[in-house]
Amino acid sequence: MIFSPKHSQKRIEKALQILPELVVKKILFFALYLLGARMNAIASLVGMPEESGKTAIARIQRDGIPALHDRRQSTKTSDIHLPPSSLIEPRISVTTEDGNCIITFTDSNQQLKISQSHRVHLRSVILSLLQADLISAHTASTTLGITVAHCRDLSAKLAHEGVTEVLVDKRKGQKHDLRVDSQVKAELIQQFAARSIAGYSVSSQALTEIINGSRETAVSPRTIRWHMKKLGLMDIKKTLPKLVEALKKTPEHTC
């Protein structure tokens, strides 16, 4: 048998419109158990602890369909009533195809296509649909590639704090090259090489004073240290003088 993740997602979405998520998991767990799958594999696939699955199987075999009910609820609220199929058609379906998330409004057959690379846009839309109960937490988490718990946590935060605070990554990388242009870098490399060969100090403090004096800049020693590390200059501090001496002793035609 060939299982289609795309069809599976659509069918589970429809099931979750009328059945609690735990009930759907129990049904899947029991069906796969009957088909002979391993317990640990079923637990991983369904997203349900193995021991909980074993308990559900034992109760179903003992009590039948009533074992699917959520025992934390009263008998009245836990009874499963299946409404006519015309009432359970989801208003929105969500699928992924060719790197895009496609949201289809079934009543009008209109579609909204969002690239999966546009993470903030996609998350804000999907979580908003979840808040409006237009899609299930399972659908939202599957679409966003996160756990159901994380999905619900983000949804709750989004409702109270907004997109900027919750979804926008406020970690800012280095936008400018720390006020060091190509001429300053060239001067840094030149001074480092010359002073290394001559046996002078190549500390960031010494190089900063020389560069700021010759280039009339105000670069800090910390910035110079950062660029020395980025350029790998400290890795050649000891080998550069030796290389120069070796080249001096090598006949010119062999260089």
Phi, psi and chi 1 to 4 in degrees:
 res  aa     phi    psi   chi1   chi2   chi3   chi4
   1 MET       -  140.2  -63.2  179.6   67.1      -
   2 ILE  -107.0  125.6  -60.7  175.5      -      -
   3 PHE  -102.4  129.7  -66.4   90.7      -      -
   4 SER   -99.1  114.4  167.2      -      -      -
   5 PRO   -57.8  -34.7  -23.5   34.4      -      -
   6 LYS   -65.1  -48.3 -178.1  178.1  179.4 -179.9
   7 HIS   -66.5  -38.5  -69.5  159.0      -      -
   8 SER   -59.4  -44.6  172.6      -      -      -
   9 GLN   -60.3  -44.6 -178.9  178.5  -27.2      -
  10 LYS   -63.7  -43.5  -72.6 -176.8  178.0  179.8
  11 ARG   -69.2  -38.0  -66.8  166.3 -173.5  173.9
  12 ILE   -67.5  -37.3  -70.3  176.9      -      -
  13 GLU   -59.1  -43.8  -74.0  172.7   11.3      -
  14 LYS   -65.2  -40.9  -73.0 -173.4  176.6 -178.4
  15 ALA   -63.2  -38.3      -      -      -      -
  16 LEU   -72.1  -10.9  -70.7  171.9      -      -
  17 GLN   -71.9  -23.8  -62.3  -66.0  -39.1      -
  18 ILE  -123.8  -15.7   56.6  169.1      -      -
  19 LEU  -120.3  143.0  -64.1  172.9      -      -
  20 PRO   -61.5  150.9  -22.1   33.3      -      -
  21 GLU   -58.5  -39.4 -174.5  176.0  -12.4      -
  22 LEU   -63.9  -38.4 -178.8   59.1      -      -
  23 VAL   -64.2  -43.0  172.4      -      -      -
  24 VAL   -60.9  -42.5  172.7      -      -      -
  25 LYS   -63.2  -40.6  -73.3 -175.4  175.5 -178.5
  26 LYS   -63.8  -41.8  -73.9 -179.6  178.9  179.8
  27 ILE   -62.1  -47.2  -67.3  172.4      -      -
  28 LEU   -62.4  -42.7  -70.4  172.8      -      -
  29 PHE   -61.4  -46.8 -153.0  107.2      -      -
  30 PHE   -66.7  -41.0 -173.5   62.5      -      -
  31 ALA   -63.8  -45.2      -      -      -      -
  32 LEU   -67.3  -32.9  -68.4  170.2      -      -
  33 TYR   -63.0  -43.4  164.9   77.0      -      -
  34 LEU   -64.4  -31.0  -66.8 -179.8      -      -
  35 LEU   -81.1   -3.1  -69.6  173.4      -      -
  36 GLY    96.5   11.8      -      -      -      -
  37 ALA   -72.7  156.2      -      -      -      -
  38 ARG   -71.8  145.7  -66.9  178.2  178.9  -87.4
  39 MET   -59.4  -46.1  -72.7  -72.7 -165.5      -
  40 ASN   -66.6  -33.4   56.7   -6.2      -      -
  41 ALA   -69.4  -40.3      -      -      -      -
  42 ILE   -63.1  -46.3  -59.4  173.8      -      -
  43 ALA   -58.7  -41.6      -      -      -      -
  44 SER   -66.9  -42.0  176.5      -      -      -
  45 LEU   -69.7  -43.5  179.1   64.3      -      -
  46 VAL   -80.1  -23.8  174.4      -      -      -
  47 GLY    79.8   40.9      -      -      -      -
  48 MET  -135.7  135.9 -175.4  176.2 -177.7      -
  49 PRO   -54.9  140.3  -25.2   34.4      -      -
  50 GLU   -59.1  -41.7 -173.9  174.9  -16.9      -
  51 GLU   -65.7  -37.0  -71.2  -55.6  -44.7      -
  52 SER   -65.7  -37.2  -63.0      -      -      -
  53 GLY   -65.1  -42.7      -      -      -      -
  54 LYS   -62.5  -40.8  -69.9  179.5  179.5  178.0
  55 THR   -63.3  -42.3  -58.9      -      -      -
  56 ALA   -62.4  -41.5      -      -      -      -
  57 ILE   -62.7  -45.5  -71.1  172.6      -      -
  58 ALA   -61.4  -39.8      -      -      -      -
  59 ARG   -72.1  -37.6  -73.2  176.4  176.5  169.9
  60 ILE   -64.6  -41.6  -68.0  172.1      -      -
  61 GLN   -67.7  -25.2  -69.9  176.6  -32.8      -
  62 ARG   -91.8  -44.3 -176.2 -172.2   65.7 -152.4
  63 ASP  -107.5  -12.7  -57.9  -28.5      -      -
  64 GLY    78.7 -148.9      -      -      -      -
  65 ILE   -56.3  -38.9  -66.3  -61.7      -      -
  66 PRO   -56.1  -22.2  -28.6   37.3      -      -
  67 ALA   -67.9  -15.4      -      -      -      -
  68 LEU   -76.7  -18.2  -64.9  173.5      -      -
  69 HIS   -65.5  153.4  -62.3  178.2      -      -
  70 ASP   -80.8  112.0 -170.4  -18.6      -      -
  71 ARG   -71.2   -9.9  -64.8 -175.0  175.3 -137.0
  72 ARG   -78.0  -11.1  -65.9  169.0  -62.8 -179.0
  73 GLN  -103.2  164.3  -60.8  177.3  -12.0      -
  74 SER   -72.9  166.8   65.6      -      -      -
  75 THR   -60.7  -38.0  -57.0      -      -      -
  76 LYS   -67.3  -42.5  -69.6 -176.2  179.5  179.8
  77 THR   -81.8  -17.6   58.9      -      -      -
  78 SER   -94.0   -9.9   64.4      -      -      -
  79 ASP   -61.2  136.5  -75.2  -15.9      -      -
  80 ILE   -95.3  116.1  -59.4  174.9      -      -
  81 HIS  -112.7  126.4  -61.1  -74.0      -      -
  82 LEU   -96.8  108.2  -58.5 -178.6      -      -
  83 PRO   -72.2  164.6   24.6  -32.0      -      -
  84 PRO   -56.5  149.8  -22.5   32.2      -      -
  85 SER   -59.3  -26.8   58.6      -      -      -
  86 SER   -67.8  -19.0   59.0      -      -      -
  87 LEU   -96.4   -9.2  -60.5  178.1      -      -
  88 ILE  -107.0    3.5   64.9  173.9      -      -
  89 GLU   -66.0  120.6 -171.7   69.1   25.9      -
  90 PRO   -64.9  144.1   24.1  -33.7      -      -
  91 ARG   -76.0  -23.0  -73.5  174.2  -75.0  174.1
  92 ILE  -137.0  136.7  -69.8  178.8      -      -
  93 SER  -120.6  146.1   66.4      -      -      -
  94 VAL  -125.9  125.2 -178.3      -      -      -
  95 THR  -134.2  161.6   58.6      -      -      -
  96 THR  -120.3  136.8   54.6      -      -      -
  97 GLU  -155.8  128.0 -175.3  177.6  -27.0      -
  98 ASP    52.5   44.3  -62.0  -31.7      -      -
  99 GLY    76.9   10.3      -      -      -      -
 100 ASN  -122.4  149.4  -66.5  -55.0      -      -
 101 CYS   -99.0  124.6  171.8      -      -      -
 102 ILE  -112.2  115.2  -57.8  174.1      -      -
 103 ILE  -102.6  116.9  -57.5  168.2      -      -
 104 THR  -109.5  127.1  -56.2      -      -      -
 105 PHE   -91.1  104.2  -59.5   85.0      -      -
 106 THR   -65.0  -26.7   53.2      -      -      -
 107 ASP   -73.0  -27.4   55.1  -11.3      -      -
 108 SER  -117.2   -9.0   62.6      -      -      -
 109 ASN    63.9   20.2 -153.8   31.4      -      -
 110 GLN   -83.3  150.1  -63.8  -65.8  -45.7      -
 111 GLN  -124.5  147.5  -71.0 -173.5  -21.5      -
 112 LEU  -120.2  121.0  173.1   62.7      -      -
 113 LYS  -110.8  125.6 -176.7 -177.7  -67.7 -173.7
 114 ILE  -128.2  129.8  -56.8  173.9      -      -
 115 SER   -65.3  136.8  172.0      -      -      -
 116 GLN   -68.4  -15.3  -70.6 -178.3  -63.9      -
 117 SER   -77.5  -18.0   61.9      -      -      -
 118 HIS   -88.6   77.0  -60.1  164.2      -      -
 119 ARG   -63.1  -44.7  -64.1  178.7   68.3 -110.8
 120 VAL   -66.3  -44.6  174.6      -      -      -
 121 HIS   -60.1  -48.8 -175.5 -170.6      -      -
 122 LEU   -63.5  -45.3 -179.5   59.2      -      -
 123 ARG   -64.0  -41.1  -74.5 -166.4  172.2 -164.1
 124 SER   -64.4  -39.3   61.3      -      -      -
 125 VAL   -70.2  -49.6  171.2      -      -      -
 126 ILE   -62.5  -43.7  -67.8  -62.9      -      -
 127 LEU   -68.5  -31.3  -67.0  175.3      -      -
 128 SER   -67.8  -38.9  -64.3      -      -      -
 129 LEU   -65.5  -36.4  -67.2  175.3      -      -
 130 LEU   -65.7  -42.4  173.9   61.0      -      -
 131 GLN   -61.3  -33.1  -71.6  174.9    7.5      -
 132 ALA   -86.2    5.2      -      -      -      -
 133 ASP    60.1   29.6  -70.2  -33.1      -      -
 134 LEU   -89.4  -20.8  -66.2  173.3      -      -
 135 ILE  -136.2  161.8   60.6  174.2      -      -
 136 SER   -85.6  163.8   66.2      -      -      -
 137 ALA   -63.8  -33.2      -      -      -      -
 138 HIS   -63.7  -44.7  176.6  -88.8      -      -
 139 THR   -63.7  -44.9  -61.2      -      -      -
 140 ALA   -62.4  -45.6      -      -      -      -
 141 SER   -67.1  -38.5   63.4      -      -      -
 142 THR   -64.8  -42.6  -58.2      -      -      -
 143 THR   -65.3  -40.5  -56.2      -      -      -
 144 LEU   -87.4   -9.8  -60.7  178.7      -      -
 145 GLY    71.2   32.9      -      -      -      -
 146 ILE  -129.5  170.6   57.9  178.9      -      -
 147 THR   -74.2  160.3   64.0      -      -      -
 148 VAL   -61.5  -40.5  171.0      -      -      -
 149 ALA   -63.3  -45.1      -      -      -      -
 150 HIS   -64.5  -37.6 -173.0 -160.1      -      -
 151 CYS   -61.7  -46.9 -171.0      -      -      -
 152 ARG   -66.9  -35.6  -74.1  176.5  172.9  149.1
 153 ASP   -64.6  -45.1 -178.4   53.5      -      -
 154 LEU   -63.3  -39.8  -76.7  178.0      -      -
 155 SER   -62.6  -42.5  178.9      -      -      -
 156 ALA   -66.0  -42.5      -      -      -      -
 157 LYS   -66.5  -38.5  -71.6 -178.4  177.5  178.4
 158 LEU   -61.6  -37.8 -179.2   62.0      -      -
 159 ALA   -66.6  -29.3      -      -      -      -
 160 HIS  -101.3  -29.3  -67.3   90.7      -      -
 161 GLU  -114.2  -17.5  -59.2  175.8   35.9      -
 162 GLY    90.4  168.2      -      -      -      -
 163 VAL   -63.7  -45.3  174.2      -      -      -
 164 THR   -59.8  -43.5  -56.9      -      -      -
 165 GLU   -75.3  -32.1  -67.1  -61.9  -39.7      -
 166 VAL   -98.4  -44.2  179.8      -      -      -
 167 LEU  -102.8  -26.1  -59.0 -178.2      -      -
 168 VAL   -81.2  125.9  176.6      -      -      -
 169 ASP   -73.1  110.5 -170.3  -10.4      -      -
 170 LYS   -89.2    4.9  -67.2  179.4  -78.4  -65.7
 171 ARG   -76.7  113.2  -62.9  172.0  -62.1  175.6
 172 LYS   -98.3  123.7  -64.7 -177.7  179.1  178.4
 173 GLY   -77.8 -179.5      -      -      -      -
 174 GLN   -73.0  113.1 -178.5 -177.5  -46.4      -
 175 LYS   -86.2  -32.8  -67.5 -175.4  176.6 -179.9
 176 HIS  -118.0  155.0  -56.5  -70.6      -      -
 177 ASP   -82.4   48.3 -150.5   -3.8      -      -
 178 LEU    50.6   41.0  -59.5  178.9      -      -
 179 ARG    59.3   26.6  -65.0 -178.0  -62.5  174.5
 180 VAL  -114.3  110.2  174.0      -      -      -
 181 ASP   -89.8 -177.4   57.3   22.5      -      -
 182 SER   -63.8  -33.9   58.9      -      -      -
 183 GLN   -68.1  -39.3  -68.5 -177.9  -24.5      -
 184 VAL   -67.3  -39.2  174.0      -      -      -
 185 LYS   -63.4  -41.8  -70.5  179.3 -175.3  177.1
 186 ALA   -62.7  -41.1      -      -      -      -
 187 GLU   -64.8  -38.7 -175.8   68.3   19.3      -
 188 LEU   -62.4  -46.9  170.8   59.5      -      -
 189 ILE   -64.3  -43.1  -64.8  171.1      -      -
 190 GLN   -63.0  -47.8  178.2  176.0  -97.0      -
 191 GLN   -65.6  -40.2  -70.1  -67.5  -20.8      -
 192 PHE   -61.9  -46.6 -177.9   91.5      -      -
 193 ALA   -64.3  -47.6      -      -      -      -
 194 ALA   -64.0  -44.0      -      -      -      -
 195 ARG   -71.8  -33.5  -66.2  176.1   69.8   84.0
 196 SER   -63.6  -45.3  -66.4      -      -      -
 197 ILE   -66.8  -38.0  -65.1  169.3      -      -
 198 ALA   -81.0   -9.8      -      -      -      -
 199 GLY    87.6   16.6      -      -      -      -
 200 TYR   -89.4  167.4  -72.3   94.5      -      -
 201 SER   -66.2  137.6  170.8      -      -      -
 202 VAL  -118.9   32.9  -71.0      -      -      -
 203 SER   -69.6  156.8   68.0      -      -      -
 204 SER   -62.1  -34.1   59.5      -      -      -
 205 GLN   -65.7  -45.9 -174.6   63.6   45.2      -
 206 ALA   -64.9  -44.0      -      -      -      -
 207 LEU   -67.1  -35.0  -68.8  171.3      -      -
 208 THR   -62.7  -44.9  -59.9      -      -      -
 209 GLU   -62.3  -41.4  -67.4  176.1    1.8      -
 210 ILE   -67.0  -47.6  -64.7  170.5      -      -
 211 ILE   -65.9  -44.7  -67.9  171.9      -      -
 212 ASN   -63.9  -33.4  -75.8  -20.9      -      -
 213 GLY   -72.3  -41.6      -      -      -      -
 214 SER   -81.0  -30.4   61.5      -      -      -
 215 ARG  -104.7   -3.5  -68.7  -69.2  170.7 -177.1
 216 GLU    55.2   47.5  -62.7 -176.8   -7.0      -
 217 THR  -112.0 -180.0   57.3      -      -      -
 218 ALA  -132.5   46.7      -      -      -      -
 219 VAL   -75.7  140.4 -178.5      -      -      -
 220 SER   -86.4  155.6   68.4      -      -      -
 221 PRO   -57.5  -33.7  -26.4   35.1      -      -
 222 ARG   -63.3  -41.1 -179.7  179.3  179.8 -177.5
 223 THR   -65.5  -41.9  -61.0      -      -      -
 224 ILE   -62.3  -42.1  -68.3  -62.9      -      -
 225 ARG   -61.2  -40.8  -79.1 -164.0  -59.2  -86.5
 226 TRP   -61.4  -43.0 -171.2   88.5      -      -
 227 HIS   -74.7  -32.2  -78.7  -78.4      -      -
 228 MET   -61.9  -41.1  -71.0  170.3   66.2      -
 229 LYS   -70.1  -42.5 -178.0  177.5 -179.6 -179.8
 230 LYS   -63.2  -38.3 -177.4  179.6  178.6 -178.8
 231 LEU   -83.0   -7.9  -66.8  168.4      -      -
 232 GLY    74.2   23.7      -      -      -      -
 233 LEU   -66.4  -37.8  -64.7 -179.3      -      -
 234 MET   -66.0  -21.2  -63.2  -51.8  -64.8      -
 235 ASP   -72.5  -20.3  -64.0  -25.5      -      -
 236 ILE  -109.5    8.7   63.2  171.8      -      -
 237 LYS   -56.8  -42.7  178.0 -179.5  177.4 -179.3
 238 LYS   -90.1  -31.1  -65.6 -178.5  179.3  179.2
 239 THR   -82.0  -25.1   58.9      -      -      -
 240 LEU   -62.4  -49.5 -175.7   59.2      -      -
 241 PRO   -60.5  -38.8  -25.3   36.0      -      -
 242 LYS   -65.4  -39.0  -65.2  178.7 -179.0  179.3
 243 LEU   -64.8  -41.2  176.5   60.0      -      -
 244 VAL   -64.3  -43.0  171.7      -      -      -
 245 GLU   -64.9  -38.0  -70.9  -60.1  -40.6      -
 246 ALA   -66.7  -37.6      -      -      -      -
 247 LEU   -68.1  -34.2  -72.8  173.2      -      -
 248 LYS   -64.0  -32.1  -72.3  180.0  179.2  179.1
 249 LYS   -88.4   -6.3  -61.6  175.8 -177.3  179.1
 250 THR   -91.8  132.2  -56.9      -      -      -
 251 PRO   -54.7  141.9  -27.0   35.1      -      -
 252 GLU   -60.9  -35.5 -175.6  176.1   -6.9      -
 253 HIS   -71.4  -16.1   67.7  -84.4      -      -
 254 THR   -95.6   -3.8   60.1      -      -      -
 255 CYS   -85.1      -  -65.0      -      -      -
